[in-house]
């Protein structure tokens, strides 16, 4: 929704750079329609509210941190580390914290996010955030996060 609001503002007020390219408009509409398949209107509003609370600088910093985490997962995979290795576990726990930051700790939004990534091509979804995650690194990170979730469950609520 936020991307459409930004485009609407650019169309209404202009951004000093001329018209919004049709390709950008179509991509944003398609992304919004696709998100509607996974999130309820209330969840989308909560995510928009969360984005406003965090602010664009924090969101950019989180996106950069995601890229660093996936590079770390890639290095760990290349070195032959297992998903339950302590170094990988630290990456996975941080990834889970970033997910909680995004979702505001809402388990329904977290479940919708998992559905989105499970049912859509992860590379396309991650590409919207400027990330290109090789499938083997994606799968490794998912396994590592599953291990971290299980460890969290075993140790009780945090």
Secondary structure by P-SEA (a helix, b strand, c coil): caaaaaaaaaaacccccccccaaaaaaaaaaaaaaaacccaaaaaaaaaaaaaacaaaaaaaaaaaaaaaaaaaaaaaaccccccaaaaaaaaaaaaaaaaaacccaaaaaaaaaaaaaccaaaaaaaacccccaaaaaaaaaaaaaaaaaaaaaccc
